[in-house]
Amino acid sequence: MSERFDVDVDGGRLAAYRLGAARGDAPLVLAIHGITSTSRTWLATARALGDRAALIAVDLRGRGRSSELPPPFGLDAHVRDMVAVLDHLRISVAVVAGHSLGAYIAARLATTHPDRVARLVLVDGGLTIPETGGADPEQFLEAFLGPTLERLTMTFPDAAAYRAWWAAHPAVAGADVSPADLDEYADHDLVDATPGVRSAVNPHVVPDAPGVRSAVNPHVVPDAPGVRSAVNPQVVRDDGLDLFGAPDAPRLTVPAVLLCAPRGMVDDPNPMQPLAAVRAWADADPARRRAVPVPDVNHYTIAWGAQGAAAVATEIAAAVSAADPADRQLTPER
């Protein structure tokens, strides 16, 4: 089940989707995706949850069907949007899940609005990224995101070619990711802009010949014929640079779990959230925090793959069960 609704936010309307459980009284969980992703990050998790909960999966501003939303970007801007989503749904206090950048947004939401967050499920994000100390932020982001940024400069002849690119991605090829989910993920990232297809992320895209381009942002500048993503700093840079500050997760006062992958962005042996760091974070407040290593997954498949999504769904369901329904933490106020 996927049902779209739009939320009034600064500068326009944010797209959000109710994914998963069909029953109308299912608990609702706010789900926040990563830096160049969309709501379709959560397809496998929503399916694994079954009727235990429904996900309210947003397209963050500058991505997917929220591509026309303008700056500002950054964690604080996204937190304001997430509060607007909760207000729109009349949810007083929520269980919140976040993957990658979404985990940092979720942690910022919980530290700035602790009265709105019942519990957190952080998925391979939230703590300091290894080797960021002393690094040039822009150079680090370019190297760290690798193929994720590379795709934003590429031109694709059609949607099928973009799907094929994702199917061959080193983090996905041979993994337990549903081909149907992957196709839906790719398709959701595209909008018309002939004669090519462009991937989505940046707020400033260029007017090209008509065809398919990635859903990013309405601010456009002239460019040569063809289609490519104009990787302007204002989406990746504004959001990414916020990750170089002190993370919010060590200051959390709400119950939280952090699931971590042993492999990184391209299925490499360099995890985004090393297990030792995650365990140290949990040990600093064992009454409220838990570290959950998920074996045999990478930064993508911990959310997209069947095994990773099952682990994430288990923790979301546990968070829902532990929250106090008497405080209307999970369902809209009537």
Contacts in CASP RR format, 6 or more apart in sequence:
PFRMAT RR
TARGET T0000
AUTHOR 0000-0000-0000
METHOD contacts of the structure
MODEL  1
MSERFDVDVDGGRLAAYRLGAARGDAPLVLAIHGITSTSRTWLATARALG
DRAALIAVDLRGRGRSSELPPPFGLDAHVRDMVAVLDHLRISVAVVAGHS
LGAYIAARLATTHPDRVARLVLVDGGLTIPETGGADPEQFLEAFLGPTLE
RLTMTFPDAAAYRAWWAAHPAVAGADVSPADLDEYADHDLVDATPGVRSA
VNPHVVPDAPGVRSAVNPHVVPDAPGVRSAVNPQVVRDDGLDLFGAPDAP
RLTVPAVLLCAPRGMVDDPNPMQPLAAVRAWADADPARRRAVPVPDVNHY
TIAWGAQGAAAVATEIAAAVSAADPADRQLTPER
1 18 0 8 1.000
1 19 0 8 1.000
1 20 0 8 1.000
1 21 0 8 1.000
1 22 0 8 1.000
1 54 0 8 1.000
2 17 0 8 1.000
2 18 0 8 1.000
2 19 0 8 1.000
2 20 0 8 1.000
3 17 0 8 1.000
3 18 0 8 1.000
4 15 0 8 1.000
4 16 0 8 1.000
4 17 0 8 1.000
4 65 0 8 1.000
5 16 0 8 1.000
5 17 0 8 1.000
5 18 0 8 1.000
5 88 0 8 1.000
6 13 0 8 1.000
6 14 0 8 1.000
6 15 0 8 1.000
6 16 0 8 1.000
7 13 0 8 1.000
7 14 0 8 1.000
7 16 0 8 1.000
7 81 0 8 1.000
7 84 0 8 1.000
7 85 0 8 1.000
7 88 0 8 1.000
8 14 0 8 1.000
8 84 0 8 1.000
8 88 0 8 1.000
9 61 0 8 1.000
9 69 0 8 1.000
9 80 0 8 1.000
9 81 0 8 1.000
9 84 0 8 1.000
10 77 0 8 1.000
10 80 0 8 1.000
10 81 0 8 1.000
11 69 0 8 1.000
11 70 0 8 1.000
12 68 0 8 1.000
12 69 0 8 1.000
13 66 0 8 1.000
13 69 0 8 1.000
14 58 0 8 1.000
14 59 0 8 1.000
14 60 0 8 1.000
14 61 0 8 1.000
14 66 0 8 1.000
14 69 0 8 1.000
14 81 0 8 1.000
14 84 0 8 1.000
14 85 0 8 1.000
15 39 0 8 1.000
15 58 0 8 1.000
15 59 0 8 1.000
15 64 0 8 1.000
15 65 0 8 1.000
15 66 0 8 1.000
16 39 0 8 1.000
16 56 0 8 1.000
16 57 0 8 1.000
16 58 0 8 1.000
16 59 0 8 1.000
16 85 0 8 1.000
17 39 0 8 1.000
17 56 0 8 1.000
17 57 0 8 1.000
17 58 0 8 1.000
17 59 0 8 1.000
18 28 0 8 1.000
18 54 0 8 1.000
18 55 0 8 1.000
18 56 0 8 1.000
18 57 0 8 1.000
19 31 0 8 1.000
19 39 0 8 1.000
19 42 0 8 1.000
19 43 0 8 1.000
19 46 0 8 1.000
19 54 0 8 1.000
19 55 0 8 1.000
19 56 0 8 1.000
19 57 0 8 1.000
20 26 0 8 1.000
20 46 0 8 1.000
20 47 0 8 1.000
20 49 0 8 1.000
20 50 0 8 1.000
20 54 0 8 1.000
20 55 0 8 1.000
21 46 0 8 1.000
21 49 0 8 1.000
21 50 0 8 1.000
21 51 0 8 1.000
21 52 0 8 1.000
21 53 0 8 1.000
21 54 0 8 1.000
22 51 0 8 1.000
23 51 0 8 1.000
24 54 0 8 1.000
25 331 0 8 1.000
26 51 0 8 1.000
26 52 0 8 1.000
26 53 0 8 1.000
26 54 0 8 1.000
27 52 0 8 1.000
27 53 0 8 1.000
27 54 0 8 1.000
27 95 0 8 1.000
27 320 0 8 1.000
27 323 0 8 1.000
27 325 0 8 1.000
27 330 0 8 1.000
27 331 0 8 1.000
28 53 0 8 1.000
28 54 0 8 1.000
28 55 0 8 1.000
28 56 0 8 1.000
28 89 0 8 1.000
28 91 0 8 1.000
28 94 0 8 1.000
28 330 0 8 1.000
28 331 0 8 1.000
28 332 0 8 1.000
29 53 0 8 1.000
29 54 0 8 1.000
29 55 0 8 1.000
29 56 0 8 1.000
29 94 0 8 1.000
29 95 0 8 1.000
29 96 0 8 1.000
29 97 0 8 1.000
29 121 0 8 1.000
29 316 0 8 1.000
29 319 0 8 1.000
29 320 0 8 1.000
29 330 0 8 1.000
30 55 0 8 1.000
30 56 0 8 1.000
30 58 0 8 1.000
30 82 0 8 1.000
30 85 0 8 1.000
30 86 0 8 1.000
30 91 0 8 1.000
30 94 0 8 1.000
30 95 0 8 1.000
30 96 0 8 1.000
30 97 0 8 1.000
30 106 0 8 1.000
31 39 0 8 1.000
31 41 0 8 1.000
31 42 0 8 1.000
31 45 0 8 1.000
31 55 0 8 1.000
31 56 0 8 1.000
31 57 0 8 1.000
31 58 0 8 1.000
31 96 0 8 1.000
31 97 0 8 1.000
31 98 0 8 1.000
31 99 0 8 1.000
32 58 0 8 1.000
32 60 0 8 1.000
32 78 0 8 1.000
32 82 0 8 1.000
32 96 0 8 1.000
32 97 0 8 1.000
32 98 0 8 1.000
32 99 0 8 1.000
32 101 0 8 1.000
32 102 0 8 1.000
32 103 0 8 1.000
32 105 0 8 1.000
32 106 0 8 1.000
33 39 0 8 1.000
33 40 0 8 1.000
33 41 0 8 1.000
33 42 0 8 1.000
33 57 0 8 1.000
33 58 0 8 1.000
33 59 0 8 1.000
33 60 0 8 1.000
33 63 0 8 1.000
33 98 0 8 1.000
33 99 0 8 1.000
33 100 0 8 1.000
33 101 0 8 1.000
33 102 0 8 1.000
34 41 0 8 1.000
34 60 0 8 1.000
34 98 0 8 1.000
34 99 0 8 1.000
34 100 0 8 1.000
34 101 0 8 1.000
34 102 0 8 1.000
35 100 0 8 1.000
35 101 0 8 1.000
35 145 0 8 1.000
35 148 0 8 1.000
35 201 0 8 1.000
35 236 0 8 1.000
35 239 0 8 1.000
35 240 0 8 1.000
36 63 0 8 1.000
36 145 0 8 1.000
36 148 0 8 1.000
36 149 0 8 1.000
36 152 0 8 1.000
36 199 0 8 1.000
36 200 0 8 1.000
36 201 0 8 1.000
36 236 0 8 1.000
37 63 0 8 1.000
37 99 0 8 1.000
37 100 0 8 1.000
38 59 0 8 1.000
38 60 0 8 1.000
38 63 0 8 1.000
38 64 0 8 1.000
38 65 0 8 1.000
38 185 0 8 1.000
38 188 0 8 1.000
38 189 0 8 1.000
38 200 0 8 1.000
38 215 0 8 1.000
39 57 0 8 1.000
39 58 0 8 1.000
39 59 0 8 1.000
39 64 0 8 1.000
39 188 0 8 1.000
40 57 0 8 1.000
40 181 0 8 1.000
40 184 0 8 1.000
40 185 0 8 1.000
40 188 0 8 1.000
40 189 0 8 1.000
41 57 0 8 1.000
41 99 0 8 1.000
41 185 0 8 1.000
41 303 0 8 1.000
41 304 0 8 1.000
42 55 0 8 1.000
42 57 0 8 1.000
42 97 0 8 1.000
42 99 0 8 1.000
42 303 0 8 1.000
43 178 0 8 1.000
43 181 0 8 1.000
43 184 0 8 1.000
43 185 0 8 1.000
43 304 0 8 1.000
44 177 0 8 1.000
44 178 0 8 1.000
44 181 0 8 1.000
44 303 0 8 1.000
44 304 0 8 1.000
44 305 0 8 1.000
44 306 0 8 1.000
44 308 0 8 1.000
44 309 0 8 1.000
45 55 0 8 1.000
45 97 0 8 1.000
45 303 0 8 1.000
45 309 0 8 1.000
45 312 0 8 1.000
45 313 0 8 1.000
45 316 0 8 1.000
46 54 0 8 1.000
46 55 0 8 1.000
46 57 0 8 1.000
47 309 0 8 1.000
48 306 0 8 1.000
48 309 0 8 1.000
48 310 0 8 1.000
48 312 0 8 1.000
48 313 0 8 1.000
49 55 0 8 1.000
49 313 0 8 1.000
49 316 0 8 1.000
49 317 0 8 1.000
50 313 0 8 1.000
52 313 0 8 1.000
52 316 0 8 1.000
52 317 0 8 1.000
52 320 0 8 1.000
53 95 0 8 1.000
53 316 0 8 1.000
53 317 0 8 1.000
53 320 0 8 1.000
53 330 0 8 1.000
55 97 0 8 1.000
55 316 0 8 1.000
56 85 0 8 1.000
56 89 0 8 1.000
58 66 0 8 1.000
58 81 0 8 1.000
58 82 0 8 1.000
58 85 0 8 1.000
59 65 0 8 1.000
59 66 0 8 1.000
59 67 0 8 1.000
59 215 0 8 1.000
60 66 0 8 1.000
60 78 0 8 1.000
60 81 0 8 1.000
60 102 0 8 1.000
60 105 0 8 1.000
61 69 0 8 1.000
61 70 0 8 1.000
61 73 0 8 1.000
61 77 0 8 1.000
61 78 0 8 1.000
61 81 0 8 1.000
62 68 0 8 1.000
62 69 0 8 1.000
62 73 0 8 1.000
62 200 0 8 1.000
62 201 0 8 1.000
62 202 0 8 1.000
62 203 0 8 1.000
62 215 0 8 1.000
62 216 0 8 1.000
62 217 0 8 1.000
62 235 0 8 1.000
63 189 0 8 1.000
63 200 0 8 1.000
63 201 0 8 1.000
63 215 0 8 1.000
63 216 0 8 1.000
63 235 0 8 1.000
64 188 0 8 1.000
64 189 0 8 1.000
64 200 0 8 1.000
64 214 0 8 1.000
64 215 0 8 1.000
64 216 0 8 1.000
65 188 0 8 1.000
65 215 0 8 1.000
67 191 0 8 1.000
67 200 0 8 1.000
67 214 0 8 1.000
67 215 0 8 1.000
67 216 0 8 1.000
67 217 0 8 1.000
67 218 0 8 1.000
68 217 0 8 1.000
68 218 0 8 1.000
69 217 0 8 1.000
70 203 0 8 1.000
70 217 0 8 1.000
70 218 0 8 1.000
70 219 0 8 1.000
71 77 0 8 1.000
71 203 0 8 1.000
71 234 0 8 1.000
71 238 0 8 1.000
72 238 0 8 1.000
73 203 0 8 1.000
73 234 0 8 1.000
73 235 0 8 1.000
73 238 0 8 1.000
73 239 0 8 1.000
74 238 0 8 1.000
74 239 0 8 1.000
74 240 0 8 1.000
74 242 0 8 1.000
75 104 0 8 1.000
75 105 0 8 1.000
75 108 0 8 1.000
75 239 0 8 1.000
75 242 0 8 1.000
76 108 0 8 1.000
76 112 0 8 1.000
78 102 0 8 1.000
78 105 0 8 1.000
78 108 0 8 1.000
78 239 0 8 1.000
79 105 0 8 1.000
79 108 0 8 1.000
79 109 0 8 1.000
79 112 0 8 1.000
79 113 0 8 1.000
82 96 0 8 1.000
82 105 0 8 1.000
82 109 0 8 1.000
83 109 0 8 1.000
83 113 0 8 1.000
83 116 0 8 1.000
86 92 0 8 1.000
86 94 0 8 1.000
86 116 0 8 1.000
89 332 0 8 1.000
90 332 0 8 1.000
90 333 0 8 1.000
91 328 0 8 1.000
91 329 0 8 1.000
91 330 0 8 1.000
91 331 0 8 1.000
91 332 0 8 1.000
91 333 0 8 1.000
92 116 0 8 1.000
92 327 0 8 1.000
92 328 0 8 1.000
92 329 0 8 1.000
92 333 0 8 1.000
93 115 0 8 1.000
93 116 0 8 1.000
93 117 0 8 1.000
93 118 0 8 1.000
93 323 0 8 1.000
93 327 0 8 1.000
93 328 0 8 1.000
93 329 0 8 1.000
94 116 0 8 1.000
94 117 0 8 1.000
94 118 0 8 1.000
94 329 0 8 1.000
94 330 0 8 1.000
95 117 0 8 1.000
95 118 0 8 1.000
95 119 0 8 1.000
95 120 0 8 1.000
95 121 0 8 1.000
95 316 0 8 1.000
95 319 0 8 1.000
95 320 0 8 1.000
95 323 0 8 1.000
95 329 0 8 1.000
95 330 0 8 1.000
96 106 0 8 1.000
96 109 0 8 1.000
96 110 0 8 1.000
96 117 0 8 1.000
96 119 0 8 1.000
96 120 0 8 1.000
96 121 0 8 1.000
97 106 0 8 1.000
97 120 0 8 1.000
97 121 0 8 1.000
97 122 0 8 1.000
97 123 0 8 1.000
97 312 0 8 1.000
97 316 0 8 1.000
98 105 0 8 1.000
98 106 0 8 1.000
98 120 0 8 1.000
98 121 0 8 1.000
98 122 0 8 1.000
98 123 0 8 1.000
98 125 0 8 1.000
99 123 0 8 1.000
99 124 0 8 1.000
99 125 0 8 1.000
99 302 0 8 1.000
99 303 0 8 1.000
100 123 0 8 1.000
100 124 0 8 1.000
100 125 0 8 1.000
100 272 0 8 1.000
100 299 0 8 1.000
101 125 0 8 1.000
101 239 0 8 1.000
101 240 0 8 1.000
101 243 0 8 1.000
102 125 0 8 1.000
103 122 0 8 1.000
103 123 0 8 1.000
103 124 0 8 1.000
103 125 0 8 1.000
103 126 0 8 1.000
103 249 0 8 1.000
103 258 0 8 1.000
104 125 0 8 1.000
104 126 0 8 1.000
104 242 0 8 1.000
104 243 0 8 1.000
104 247 0 8 1.000
104 248 0 8 1.000
104 249 0 8 1.000
106 117 0 8 1.000
106 120 0 8 1.000
106 122 0 8 1.000
107 120 0 8 1.000
107 122 0 8 1.000
107 126 0 8 1.000
107 247 0 8 1.000
107 248 0 8 1.000
107 249 0 8 1.000
107 252 0 8 1.000
107 256 0 8 1.000
108 248 0 8 1.000
109 116 0 8 1.000
109 117 0 8 1.000
110 117 0 8 1.000
110 120 0 8 1.000
110 248 0 8 1.000
110 252 0 8 1.000
110 253 0 8 1.000
110 254 0 8 1.000
110 256 0 8 1.000
111 248 0 8 1.000
111 251 0 8 1.000
111 252 0 8 1.000
111 253 0 8 1.000
114 253 0 8 1.000
114 254 0 8 1.000
117 254 0 8 1.000
118 254 0 8 1.000
118 255 0 8 1.000
118 319 0 8 1.000
118 323 0 8 1.000
118 324 0 8 1.000
118 327 0 8 1.000
118 329 0 8 1.000
118 330 0 8 1.000
119 254 0 8 1.000
119 255 0 8 1.000
119 256 0 8 1.000
119 257 0 8 1.000
119 319 0 8 1.000
119 322 0 8 1.000
119 323 0 8 1.000
120 252 0 8 1.000
120 254 0 8 1.000
120 255 0 8 1.000
120 256 0 8 1.000
120 257 0 8 1.000
120 319 0 8 1.000
121 256 0 8 1.000
121 257 0 8 1.000
121 259 0 8 1.000
121 312 0 8 1.000
121 315 0 8 1.000
121 316 0 8 1.000
121 319 0 8 1.000
122 249 0 8 1.000
122 256 0 8 1.000
122 257 0 8 1.000
122 258 0 8 1.000
122 259 0 8 1.000
123 258 0 8 1.000
123 259 0 8 1.000
123 302 0 8 1.000
123 303 0 8 1.000
123 312 0 8 1.000
124 259 0 8 1.000
124 260 0 8 1.000
124 261 0 8 1.000
124 271 0 8 1.000
124 272 0 8 1.000
124 273 0 8 1.000
124 299 0 8 1.000
124 302 0 8 1.000
124 303 0 8 1.000
125 249 0 8 1.000
125 258 0 8 1.000
125 260 0 8 1.000
125 272 0 8 1.000
125 273 0 8 1.000
126 247 0 8 1.000
126 248 0 8 1.000
126 249 0 8 1.000
126 258 0 8 1.000
126 273 0 8 1.000
127 247 0 8 1.000
127 249 0 8 1.000
127 250 0 8 1.000
127 258 0 8 1.000
127 273 0 8 1.000
127 277 0 8 1.000
127 278 0 8 1.000
127 281 0 8 1.000
128 247 0 8 1.000
128 277 0 8 1.000
129 144 0 8 1.000
129 243 0 8 1.000
129 272 0 8 1.000
129 273 0 8 1.000
130 270 0 8 1.000
130 271 0 8 1.000
130 272 0 8 1.000
130 274 0 8 1.000
130 277 0 8 1.000
131 140 0 8 1.000
132 140 0 8 1.000
132 243 0 8 1.000
132 244 0 8 1.000
133 244 0 8 1.000
137 240 0 8 1.000
137 241 0 8 1.000
137 244 0 8 1.000
138 233 0 8 1.000
138 237 0 8 1.000
138 241 0 8 1.000
141 149 0 8 1.000
141 236 0 8 1.000
141 237 0 8 1.000
141 240 0 8 1.000
141 241 0 8 1.000
142 149 0 8 1.000
144 265 0 8 1.000
145 236 0 8 1.000
145 265 0 8 1.000
146 265 0 8 1.000
146 266 0 8 1.000
147 169 0 8 1.000
147 170 0 8 1.000
147 265 0 8 1.000
147 266 0 8 1.000
148 265 0 8 1.000
149 231 0 8 1.000
149 236 0 8 1.000
151 165 0 8 1.000
151 199 0 8 1.000
151 229 0 8 1.000
152 198 0 8 1.000
152 199 0 8 1.000
152 200 0 8 1.000
152 201 0 8 1.000
152 202 0 8 1.000
152 214 0 8 1.000
152 228 0 8 1.000
152 229 0 8 1.000
152 231 0 8 1.000
152 236 0 8 1.000
153 228 0 8 1.000
153 229 0 8 1.000
153 231 0 8 1.000
154 165 0 8 1.000
154 198 0 8 1.000
154 199 0 8 1.000
154 228 0 8 1.000
154 229 0 8 1.000
155 196 0 8 1.000
155 197 0 8 1.000
155 198 0 8 1.000
155 226 0 8 1.000
155 227 0 8 1.000
155 228 0 8 1.000
156 162 0 8 1.000
156 165 0 8 1.000
156 196 0 8 1.000
156 197 0 8 1.000
156 198 0 8 1.000
156 199 0 8 1.000
156 212 0 8 1.000
156 227 0 8 1.000
157 195 0 8 1.000
157 196 0 8 1.000
157 197 0 8 1.000
158 196 0 8 1.000
158 197 0 8 1.000
158 212 0 8 1.000
159 186 0 8 1.000
159 187 0 8 1.000
159 190 0 8 1.000
159 197 0 8 1.000
159 212 0 8 1.000
161 197 0 8 1.000
162 186 0 8 1.000
162 189 0 8 1.000
162 190 0 8 1.000
162 197 0 8 1.000
162 199 0 8 1.000
162 212 0 8 1.000
163 182 0 8 1.000
163 183 0 8 1.000
163 186 0 8 1.000
163 187 0 8 1.000
165 186 0 8 1.000
166 172 0 8 1.000
166 182 0 8 1.000
166 185 0 8 1.000
166 186 0 8 1.000
167 173 0 8 1.000
167 179 0 8 1.000
167 182 0 8 1.000
169 266 0 8 1.000
169 300 0 8 1.000
170 266 0 8 1.000
170 267 0 8 1.000
171 264 0 8 1.000
171 265 0 8 1.000
171 266 0 8 1.000
171 267 0 8 1.000
171 298 0 8 1.000
171 299 0 8 1.000
171 300 0 8 1.000
171 301 0 8 1.000
172 182 0 8 1.000
172 300 0 8 1.000
172 301 0 8 1.000
172 304 0 8 1.000
175 267 0 8 1.000
175 298 0 8 1.000
175 300 0 8 1.000
175 301 0 8 1.000
175 304 0 8 1.000
175 305 0 8 1.000
176 301 0 8 1.000
176 305 0 8 1.000
176 306 0 8 1.000
176 307 0 8 1.000
177 300 0 8 1.000
177 301 0 8 1.000
177 304 0 8 1.000
177 305 0 8 1.000
177 306 0 8 1.000
178 305 0 8 1.000
178 306 0 8 1.000
181 304 0 8 1.000
182 304 0 8 1.000
185 304 0 8 1.000
188 215 0 8 1.000
189 199 0 8 1.000
189 200 0 8 1.000
189 214 0 8 1.000
189 215 0 8 1.000
190 197 0 8 1.000
190 198 0 8 1.000
190 199 0 8 1.000
190 200 0 8 1.000
190 212 0 8 1.000
190 213 0 8 1.000
190 214 0 8 1.000
190 215 0 8 1.000
191 212 0 8 1.000
191 213 0 8 1.000
191 214 0 8 1.000
191 215 0 8 1.000
192 210 0 8 1.000
192 211 0 8 1.000
192 212 0 8 1.000
192 213 0 8 1.000
193 208 0 8 1.000
193 209 0 8 1.000
193 210 0 8 1.000
193 211 0 8 1.000
193 212 0 8 1.000
193 213 0 8 1.000
193 227 0 8 1.000
194 209 0 8 1.000
194 210 0 8 1.000
194 211 0 8 1.000
194 212 0 8 1.000
194 227 0 8 1.000
195 209 0 8 1.000
195 210 0 8 1.000
195 211 0 8 1.000
195 226 0 8 1.000
195 227 0 8 1.000
196 208 0 8 1.000
196 209 0 8 1.000
196 211 0 8 1.000
196 212 0 8 1.000
196 213 0 8 1.000
196 226 0 8 1.000
196 227 0 8 1.000
197 211 0 8 1.000
197 212 0 8 1.000
197 213 0 8 1.000
197 214 0 8 1.000
197 227 0 8 1.000
198 205 0 8 1.000
198 208 0 8 1.000
198 212 0 8 1.000
198 213 0 8 1.000
198 214 0 8 1.000
198 227 0 8 1.000
198 228 0 8 1.000
198 229 0 8 1.000
199 214 0 8 1.000
199 229 0 8 1.000
200 214 0 8 1.000
200 215 0 8 1.000
200 216 0 8 1.000
200 229 0 8 1.000
201 214 0 8 1.000
201 216 0 8 1.000
201 229 0 8 1.000
201 231 0 8 1.000
201 235 0 8 1.000
201 236 0 8 1.000
202 216 0 8 1.000
202 217 0 8 1.000
202 229 0 8 1.000
202 230 0 8 1.000
202 231 0 8 1.000
202 232 0 8 1.000
202 234 0 8 1.000
202 235 0 8 1.000
202 236 0 8 1.000
203 216 0 8 1.000
203 217 0 8 1.000
203 219 0 8 1.000
203 232 0 8 1.000
203 234 0 8 1.000
203 235 0 8 1.000
204 216 0 8 1.000
204 217 0 8 1.000
204 219 0 8 1.000
204 220 0 8 1.000
204 221 0 8 1.000
204 230 0 8 1.000
204 232 0 8 1.000
204 234 0 8 1.000
205 213 0 8 1.000
205 214 0 8 1.000
205 216 0 8 1.000
205 217 0 8 1.000
205 218 0 8 1.000
205 219 0 8 1.000
205 220 0 8 1.000
205 229 0 8 1.000
205 230 0 8 1.000
206 220 0 8 1.000
206 221 0 8 1.000
206 222 0 8 1.000
206 223 0 8 1.000
206 228 0 8 1.000
206 230 0 8 1.000
207 220 0 8 1.000
207 221 0 8 1.000
207 222 0 8 1.000
207 223 0 8 1.000
208 223 0 8 1.000
208 225 0 8 1.000
208 226 0 8 1.000
208 227 0 8 1.000
208 228 0 8 1.000
209 225 0 8 1.000
209 226 0 8 1.000
209 227 0 8 1.000
211 227 0 8 1.000
212 227 0 8 1.000
213 227 0 8 1.000
213 229 0 8 1.000
214 229 0 8 1.000
216 229 0 8 1.000
216 235 0 8 1.000
217 234 0 8 1.000
217 235 0 8 1.000
221 230 0 8 1.000
223 230 0 8 1.000
249 256 0 8 1.000
249 258 0 8 1.000
249 281 0 8 1.000
250 281 0 8 1.000
250 284 0 8 1.000
252 285 0 8 1.000
252 288 0 8 1.000
252 289 0 8 1.000
253 288 0 8 1.000
254 288 0 8 1.000
255 288 0 8 1.000
255 289 0 8 1.000
255 319 0 8 1.000
255 322 0 8 1.000
256 288 0 8 1.000
256 289 0 8 1.000
256 290 0 8 1.000
257 289 0 8 1.000
257 290 0 8 1.000
257 291 0 8 1.000
257 292 0 8 1.000
257 315 0 8 1.000
257 318 0 8 1.000
257 319 0 8 1.000
258 273 0 8 1.000
258 278 0 8 1.000
258 281 0 8 1.000
258 282 0 8 1.000
258 289 0 8 1.000
258 290 0 8 1.000
258 291 0 8 1.000
258 292 0 8 1.000
259 292 0 8 1.000
259 293 0 8 1.000
259 294 0 8 1.000
259 302 0 8 1.000
259 311 0 8 1.000
259 312 0 8 1.000
259 315 0 8 1.000
260 271 0 8 1.000
260 272 0 8 1.000
260 273 0 8 1.000
260 274 0 8 1.000
260 275 0 8 1.000
260 278 0 8 1.000
260 291 0 8 1.000
260 292 0 8 1.000
260 293 0 8 1.000
260 294 0 8 1.000
260 302 0 8 1.000
261 271 0 8 1.000
261 272 0 8 1.000
261 273 0 8 1.000
261 294 0 8 1.000
261 297 0 8 1.000
261 298 0 8 1.000
261 299 0 8 1.000
261 301 0 8 1.000
261 302 0 8 1.000
262 269 0 8 1.000
262 271 0 8 1.000
262 275 0 8 1.000
262 293 0 8 1.000
262 294 0 8 1.000
262 295 0 8 1.000
262 296 0 8 1.000
262 297 0 8 1.000
262 298 0 8 1.000
263 269 0 8 1.000
263 270 0 8 1.000
263 271 0 8 1.000
263 297 0 8 1.000
263 298 0 8 1.000
263 299 0 8 1.000
264 270 0 8 1.000
264 271 0 8 1.000
264 272 0 8 1.000
264 298 0 8 1.000
264 299 0 8 1.000
265 272 0 8 1.000
265 298 0 8 1.000
265 299 0 8 1.000
265 300 0 8 1.000
266 298 0 8 1.000
267 298 0 8 1.000
268 298 0 8 1.000
271 299 0 8 1.000
272 299 0 8 1.000
275 291 0 8 1.000
275 293 0 8 1.000
278 291 0 8 1.000
278 293 0 8 1.000
279 291 0 8 1.000
281 289 0 8 1.000
281 291 0 8 1.000
282 289 0 8 1.000
282 290 0 8 1.000
282 291 0 8 1.000
292 311 0 8 1.000
292 315 0 8 1.000
294 302 0 8 1.000
294 307 0 8 1.000
294 308 0 8 1.000
294 311 0 8 1.000
296 307 0 8 1.000
297 305 0 8 1.000
297 307 0 8 1.000
297 308 0 8 1.000
297 311 0 8 1.000
301 307 0 8 1.000
301 308 0 8 1.000
302 308 0 8 1.000
302 311 0 8 1.000
302 312 0 8 1.000
303 309 0 8 1.000
303 312 0 8 1.000
320 330 0 8 1.000
323 329 0 8 1.000
323 330 0 8 1.000
325 331 0 8 1.000
END
